[in-house]
Each structure stands twice: as C-alpha cells, then as structure tokens.
Amino acid sequence: MFRPTDVTGRHSLGDGDAVFQSAALSTGSWGRDLFALGREYGFRHCLLARFPKADSPEFAANLIVCTWPDELRLAYEAAEVYAGSQVVARMKQSILPVFTHDNLFLGPAGSEARQPLAPVFQQFELGASLVLGLYDRNQTHYILVFSGRNTMPERHEIAMMQLSAMELLDAGVEALVPRLGPKEKLSAREVECLRWSAAGKSSDEIAIILDISSHTVVSYLKSAMRKLEAVNRMQAVARACRYRLL
C-alpha cells in the first residue's frame, strides 16, 4: 500500500509551484501526498480538476491542484478549451484509466483552439499521461492526471495508483468540496415531516402517519423552515433535497 511519507521528503513538486484551489488544501499535507503518489510511480506532474459542468465549464473554476509550470497553466486557463478537450471526452466514454502519449488536454485535431496551445505544451514537454476518473462520496466527478512518465505502468501499478488516489480523495473530500447545509442540524422528526411534505401530504395527513397532532406537525415544519432559512414548505423541501437531507 502506498504511504505518502515514504516519498514526500525525497521529491520536489515539479517544474512549477503547486497551485491549490483553497488554503485548506495548501496548508495541509494532502496535496503533497497526492503529488508524492505520482512521483512514486515516476510521474513528474499532477493535475486534479472537477469534471466540467454546463454552468461552469472553465478550467480555472474546476481546478483543484496543479503542478504545471505557471506559463502553461495560465495559457491553458486563458484558452478556455478544458470543457471541449479530449481528456474530458475520453472520461465521458469510459470509467477505465487511460495511459497515452497523446496530448489529451487539447481539443480534437484541426480545432482552432488547439493551434496556439500546442507549441506551449511542446515547450514544457509534459510527456505521457495517466488519466483517472474518480468520484467522491458526494458523487462529485473528478479528473486526475499524472504526467511525465514515458512508459506505461504495469496493470497492478495502475490499480494501486487508482486505489491510493481514491483513499486520498476520500480523506480530503471536505476540503475539496465543502458540503453545504443548514447552520443548525434538523431533528429526525423535522426531517420526517419534510419528507412526507415532499411526498405531497398535508399536515393532517402527516399527523395521522406519524401518530402525532397536526399542531405538532406544523411546529416541526416551522422549525425546519427556520433552520433552512426558507420562506415556505416548498422552499424548505427544495433546500433539504439540495443538502441531501431527504
């Protein structure tokens, strides 16, 4: 099993200064552990980004950690090709790891956005890449790319890298994607009342189901609305669903 402490002290982080999404990542050992994982298997560079969504396709908006040279990273951010890149396209097609000598960070051959970026990538020679598609416990989709090794890792090495990356992702998920939620925790009864309300039940119907008075149901729902900062039941249900309470 990979142990970050075995290698973190023996390697630098690559040609560029490591860029982190948040201070919570930069101040701890999580990022260094991730970089060290790649170094253990001969990769010089590491990139972790969220899979782009329709409302946030930009590279900069999804970047979490990166050890690319600054000039390359900034040029890639400015080009706005991440959402249309081959690496994103490949991860849409398969959940399996991909090792390739092709530059998947660019768009398809012949695309206009590819032309000005290709020489920049050639200048810094990232080398071959291992691409892993990962999910955290909140079902957030990530793309993890280790670059700089020219020979394909053995099958068991790729499996070990993926497992180790999943362990690191699970350990750092709260810093990566802070969970949204109410400031005050809802009680079990408040959640129950919201759940039945979401199912279309009235206060009287919920009272019969839970064997409590309708007045008590209304009290629970009002308390839940206050905690969720909602103006009505519908908004309270929507926010509870968003926070994955229902």
C-alpha positions as a Markdown table, in Angstrom:
| # | Residue | x | y | z |
|---|---|---|---|---|
| 1 | Met | 0.0 | 0.0 | 0.0 |
| 2 | Phe | 1.2 | 3.5 | -0.9 |
| 3 | Arg | 2.5 | 5.5 | 2.1 |
| 4 | Pro | 2.9 | 9.2 | 1.3 |
| 5 | Thr | 5.6 | 9.7 | 4.0 |
| 6 | Asp | 7.8 | 7.2 | 2.0 |
| 7 | Val | 8.3 | 9.7 | -0.8 |
| 8 | Thr | 7.3 | 13.2 | 0.1 |
| 9 | Gly | 10.6 | 14.1 | 1.6 |
| 10 | Arg | 12.6 | 12.9 | -1.4 |
| 11 | His | 10.9 | 14.8 | -4.3 |
| 12 | Ser | 10.1 | 18.4 | -5.2 |
| 13 | Leu | 6.7 | 19.1 | -6.7 |
| 14 | Gly | 7.6 | 19.6 | -10.3 |
| 15 | Asp | 8.7 | 22.4 | -12.6 |
| 16 | Gly | 6.1 | 24.8 | -11.4 |
| 17 | Asp | 4.9 | 26.0 | -8.0 |
| 18 | Ala | 1.9 | 23.9 | -6.8 |
| 19 | Val | -1.4 | 25.8 | -7.3 |
| 20 | Phe | -4.2 | 24.9 | -4.8 |
| 21 | Gln | -7.9 | 25.7 | -5.0 |
| 22 | Ser | -8.1 | 26.7 | -1.3 |
| 23 | Ala | -5.9 | 27.5 | 1.7 |
| 24 | Ala | -7.4 | 24.4 | 3.4 |
| 25 | Leu | -5.5 | 22.3 | 0.8 |
| 26 | Ser | -2.3 | 24.3 | 0.6 |
| 27 | Thr | -1.6 | 24.3 | 4.3 |
| 28 | Gly | -2.0 | 20.6 | 4.9 |
| 29 | Ser | -0.2 | 17.6 | 3.6 |
| 30 | Trp | -3.0 | 16.4 | 1.3 |
| 31 | Gly | -1.7 | 18.0 | -1.8 |
| 32 | Arg | 1.9 | 16.8 | -1.2 |
| 33 | Asp | 0.6 | 13.3 | -0.6 |
| 34 | Leu | -1.2 | 13.4 | -4.0 |
| 35 | Phe | 1.9 | 14.7 | -5.8 |
| 36 | Ala | 4.1 | 12.1 | -4.0 |
| 37 | Leu | 1.8 | 9.3 | -5.2 |
| 38 | Gly | 2.6 | 10.3 | -8.8 |
| 39 | Arg | 6.3 | 10.6 | -8.0 |
| 40 | Glu | 6.4 | 7.1 | -6.5 |
| 41 | Tyr | 5.4 | 5.8 | -9.9 |
| 42 | Gly | 7.7 | 8.0 | -12.0 |
| 43 | Phe | 5.3 | 10.9 | -12.9 |
| 44 | Arg | 6.6 | 14.5 | -12.7 |
| 45 | His | 3.4 | 16.4 | -12.8 |
| 46 | Cys | -0.1 | 16.2 | -11.2 |
| 47 | Leu | -3.4 | 17.8 | -12.1 |
| 48 | Leu | -6.7 | 17.3 | -10.3 |
| 49 | Ala | -9.8 | 19.1 | -11.5 |
| 50 | Arg | -13.5 | 18.7 | -11.3 |
| 51 | Phe | -15.3 | 17.4 | -14.3 |
| 52 | Pro | -16.7 | 20.5 | -16.1 |
| 53 | Lys | -20.5 | 21.2 | -16.0 |
| 54 | Ala | -22.6 | 23.2 | -18.3 |
| 55 | Asp | -22.8 | 26.1 | -15.9 |
| 56 | Ser | -19.1 | 26.1 | -15.0 |
| 57 | Pro | -17.0 | 24.8 | -18.0 |
| 58 | Glu | -13.9 | 26.9 | -17.3 |
| 59 | Phe | -10.6 | 25.3 | -16.3 |
| 60 | Ala | -9.9 | 27.8 | -13.6 |
| 61 | Ala | -13.3 | 27.3 | -12.0 |
| 62 | Asn | -12.7 | 23.5 | -11.8 |
| 63 | Leu | -9.0 | 23.3 | -11.0 |
| 64 | Ile | -8.2 | 21.9 | -7.6 |
| 65 | Val | -4.4 | 21.2 | -7.6 |
| 66 | Cys | -1.8 | 21.6 | -10.3 |
| 67 | Thr | 2.0 | 21.4 | -10.6 |
| 68 | Trp | 2.3 | 22.6 | -14.2 |
| 69 | Pro | 4.6 | 25.5 | -14.9 |
| 70 | Asp | 2.8 | 28.8 | -14.4 |
| 71 | Glu | 3.1 | 29.9 | -18.0 |
| 72 | Leu | 1.5 | 26.7 | -19.2 |
| 73 | Arg | -1.3 | 26.7 | -16.7 |
| 74 | Leu | -2.2 | 30.4 | -17.3 |
| 75 | Ala | -2.2 | 29.9 | -21.1 |
| 76 | Tyr | -4.5 | 26.9 | -20.7 |
| 77 | Glu | -6.8 | 28.8 | -18.5 |
| 78 | Ala | -7.0 | 31.7 | -21.0 |
| 79 | Ala | -7.7 | 29.4 | -23.9 |
| 80 | Glu | -10.9 | 28.0 | -22.3 |
| 81 | Val | -10.6 | 24.6 | -24.1 |
| 82 | Tyr | -11.0 | 22.4 | -21.0 |
| 83 | Ala | -14.6 | 21.5 | -21.4 |
| 84 | Gly | -14.1 | 20.6 | -25.1 |
| 85 | Ser | -10.8 | 18.8 | -24.5 |
| 86 | Gln | -10.1 | 15.2 | -25.4 |
| 87 | Val | -9.4 | 14.3 | -21.8 |
| 88 | Val | -13.0 | 15.3 | -20.9 |
| 89 | Ala | -14.3 | 13.5 | -23.9 |
| 90 | Arg | -12.4 | 10.3 | -23.0 |
| 91 | Met | -13.7 | 10.4 | -19.4 |
| 92 | Lys | -17.3 | 10.6 | -20.8 |
| 93 | Gln | -16.8 | 7.4 | -22.8 |
| 94 | Ser | -15.2 | 5.2 | -20.1 |
| 95 | Ile | -14.5 | 4.9 | -16.4 |
| 96 | Leu | -11.3 | 3.0 | -17.1 |
| 97 | Pro | -7.8 | 4.6 | -16.6 |
| 98 | Val | -6.2 | 5.9 | -19.7 |
| 99 | Phe | -2.4 | 6.0 | -20.4 |
| 100 | Thr | -1.5 | 7.9 | -23.5 |
| 101 | His | 1.4 | 9.7 | -25.3 |
| 102 | Asp | -1.2 | 12.0 | -27.0 |
| 103 | Asn | -1.9 | 15.4 | -25.6 |
| 104 | Leu | -5.5 | 15.0 | -24.4 |
| 105 | Phe | -5.6 | 18.4 | -22.8 |
| 106 | Leu | -6.2 | 20.0 | -26.2 |
| 107 | Gly | -9.3 | 19.7 | -28.4 |
| 108 | Pro | -9.6 | 17.4 | -31.4 |
| 109 | Ala | -7.1 | 17.7 | -34.3 |
| 110 | Gly | -7.9 | 20.6 | -36.5 |
| 111 | Ser | -9.8 | 22.6 | -33.9 |
| 112 | Glu | -9.0 | 26.3 | -33.8 |
| 113 | Ala | -8.4 | 26.4 | -30.1 |
| 114 | Arg | -5.7 | 23.7 | -30.5 |
| 115 | Gln | -3.3 | 25.7 | -32.7 |
| 116 | Pro | -2.0 | 28.4 | -30.3 |
| 117 | Leu | -1.7 | 26.0 | -27.3 |
| 118 | Ala | 0.1 | 23.1 | -29.0 |
| 119 | Pro | 3.5 | 24.9 | -29.1 |
| 120 | Val | 3.2 | 25.9 | -25.4 |
| 121 | Phe | 2.7 | 22.2 | -24.4 |
| 122 | Gln | 5.6 | 21.2 | -26.6 |
| 123 | Gln | 7.8 | 23.8 | -24.9 |
| 124 | Phe | 7.3 | 22.2 | -21.5 |
| 125 | Glu | 7.1 | 18.6 | -22.6 |
| 126 | Leu | 4.7 | 17.1 | -20.0 |
| 127 | Gly | 5.3 | 13.7 | -21.5 |
| 128 | Ala | 2.8 | 10.8 | -21.4 |
| 129 | Ser | -0.1 | 10.9 | -19.1 |
| 130 | Leu | -2.2 | 8.5 | -16.9 |
| 131 | Val | -5.8 | 9.8 | -16.6 |
| 132 | Leu | -8.1 | 8.6 | -13.8 |
| 133 | Gly | -11.7 | 9.3 | -13.5 |
| 134 | Leu | -12.7 | 9.5 | -9.8 |
| 135 | Tyr | -15.8 | 10.1 | -7.7 |
| 136 | Asp | -16.0 | 11.2 | -4.1 |
| 137 | Arg | -18.7 | 10.2 | -1.6 |
| 138 | Asn | -20.9 | 13.1 | -2.7 |
| 139 | Gln | -20.8 | 11.8 | -6.3 |
| 140 | Thr | -18.7 | 14.7 | -7.5 |
| 141 | His | -16.8 | 13.7 | -10.6 |
| 142 | Tyr | -13.0 | 14.4 | -10.9 |
| 143 | Ile | -10.3 | 14.0 | -13.5 |
| 144 | Leu | -6.9 | 13.2 | -12.1 |
| 145 | Val | -3.9 | 13.3 | -14.5 |
| 146 | Phe | -0.4 | 12.3 | -13.7 |
| 147 | Ser | 2.1 | 13.3 | -16.5 |
| 148 | Gly | 5.8 | 12.8 | -17.2 |
| 149 | Arg | 6.4 | 9.1 | -17.4 |
| 150 | Asn | 7.1 | 7.7 | -20.9 |
| 151 | Thr | 6.5 | 4.0 | -20.3 |
| 152 | Met | 3.1 | 2.6 | -19.4 |
| 153 | Pro | 2.8 | 1.4 | -15.7 |
| 154 | Glu | 2.1 | -2.2 | -15.1 |
| 155 | Arg | -1.6 | -3.1 | -14.6 |
| 156 | His | -1.1 | -3.7 | -10.9 |
| 157 | Glu | 0.6 | -0.3 | -10.6 |
| 158 | Ile | -2.3 | 1.5 | -12.2 |
| 159 | Ala | -4.7 | -0.4 | -9.9 |
| 160 | Met | -2.7 | 0.6 | -6.9 |
| 161 | Met | -2.5 | 4.3 | -8.0 |
| 162 | Gln | -6.2 | 4.4 | -8.5 |
| 163 | Leu | -6.9 | 2.9 | -5.1 |
| 164 | Ser | -4.4 | 5.2 | -3.4 |
| 165 | Ala | -5.9 | 8.2 | -5.2 |
| 166 | Met | -9.4 | 7.2 | -4.1 |
| 167 | Glu | -8.2 | 6.9 | -0.5 |
| 168 | Leu | -6.7 | 10.4 | -0.7 |
| 169 | Leu | -9.8 | 11.8 | -2.3 |
| 170 | Asp | -12.0 | 10.3 | 0.4 |
| 171 | Ala | -9.7 | 11.7 | 3.1 |
| 172 | Gly | -9.7 | 15.2 | 1.6 |
| 173 | Val | -13.2 | 15.5 | 0.3 |
| 174 | Glu | -14.4 | 18.1 | 2.8 |
| 175 | Ala | -11.6 | 20.5 | 1.9 |
| 176 | Leu | -12.1 | 19.8 | -1.8 |
| 177 | Val | -15.9 | 20.3 | -1.9 |
| 178 | Pro | -17.2 | 21.9 | 1.3 |
| 179 | Arg | -20.6 | 20.5 | 2.0 |
| 180 | Leu | -23.5 | 22.9 | 2.1 |
| 181 | Gly | -26.0 | 22.5 | 4.8 |
| 182 | Pro | -28.1 | 24.3 | 7.4 |
| 183 | Lys | -26.3 | 26.1 | 10.2 |
| 184 | Glu | -28.4 | 24.2 | 12.7 |
| 185 | Lys | -29.0 | 20.5 | 12.5 |
| 186 | Leu | -32.5 | 19.3 | 11.8 |
| 187 | Ser | -34.1 | 16.8 | 14.2 |
| 188 | Ala | -35.2 | 13.4 | 13.0 |
| 189 | Arg | -38.9 | 14.4 | 13.4 |
| 190 | Glu | -38.3 | 17.6 | 11.4 |
| 191 | Val | -36.8 | 15.6 | 8.5 |
| 192 | Glu | -39.6 | 13.1 | 8.7 |
| 193 | Cys | -42.2 | 15.9 | 8.4 |
| 194 | Leu | -40.3 | 17.4 | 5.5 |
| 195 | Arg | -40.1 | 14.0 | 3.8 |
| 196 | Trp | -43.8 | 13.5 | 3.9 |
| 197 | Ser | -44.4 | 17.0 | 2.9 |
| 198 | Ala | -42.3 | 16.4 | -0.1 |
| 199 | Ala | -44.5 | 13.4 | -0.9 |
| 200 | Gly | -47.5 | 15.8 | -1.1 |
| 201 | Lys | -49.0 | 15.0 | 2.3 |
| 202 | Ser | -50.9 | 17.7 | 4.2 |
| 203 | Ser | -50.2 | 18.5 | 7.9 |
| 204 | Asp | -53.3 | 16.5 | 8.9 |
| 205 | Glu | -52.2 | 13.5 | 6.8 |
| 206 | Ile | -48.7 | 13.7 | 8.2 |
| 207 | Ala | -50.1 | 13.8 | 11.7 |
| 208 | Ile | -52.0 | 10.5 | 11.1 |
| 209 | Ile | -49.0 | 8.8 | 9.6 |
| 210 | Leu | -46.7 | 9.8 | 12.5 |
| 211 | Asp | -49.4 | 9.5 | 15.1 |
| 212 | Ile | -48.9 | 13.0 | 16.4 |
| 213 | Ser | -51.2 | 16.1 | 16.4 |
| 214 | Ser | -51.4 | 18.3 | 13.3 |
| 215 | His | -50.3 | 21.2 | 15.6 |
| 216 | Thr | -47.1 | 19.4 | 16.4 |
| 217 | Val | -46.5 | 18.7 | 12.7 |
| 218 | Val | -46.9 | 22.4 | 11.9 |
| 219 | Ser | -44.5 | 23.2 | 14.7 |
| 220 | Tyr | -41.9 | 20.7 | 13.3 |
| 221 | Leu | -42.3 | 22.2 | 9.8 |
| 222 | Lys | -41.9 | 25.8 | 11.0 |
| 223 | Ser | -38.8 | 24.8 | 12.9 |
| 224 | Ala | -37.4 | 23.1 | 9.8 |
| 225 | Met | -38.2 | 26.2 | 7.7 |
| 226 | Arg | -36.4 | 28.4 | 10.2 |
| 227 | Lys | -33.3 | 26.2 | 10.2 |
| 228 | Leu | -33.3 | 26.0 | 6.4 |
| 229 | Glu | -33.9 | 29.8 | 6.2 |
| 230 | Ala | -36.9 | 29.0 | 3.9 |
| 231 | Val | -40.0 | 31.2 | 3.5 |
| 232 | Asn | -42.4 | 28.3 | 2.9 |
| 233 | Arg | -42.6 | 24.5 | 2.9 |
| 234 | Met | -41.8 | 24.2 | -0.8 |
| 235 | Gln | -38.6 | 26.1 | -0.4 |
| 236 | Ala | -37.8 | 24.1 | 2.8 |
| 237 | Val | -38.2 | 20.8 | 0.9 |
| 238 | Ala | -36.1 | 22.0 | -2.0 |
| 239 | Arg | -33.3 | 23.1 | 0.3 |
| 240 | Ala | -33.5 | 19.8 | 2.2 |
| 241 | Cys | -33.2 | 17.9 | -1.0 |
| 242 | Arg | -30.2 | 20.1 | -2.1 |
| 243 | Tyr | -28.5 | 19.4 | 1.2 |
| 244 | Arg | -29.3 | 15.7 | 0.8 |
| 245 | Leu | -31.3 | 15.5 | 4.0 |
| 246 | Leu | -34.2 | 13.7 | 2.3 |
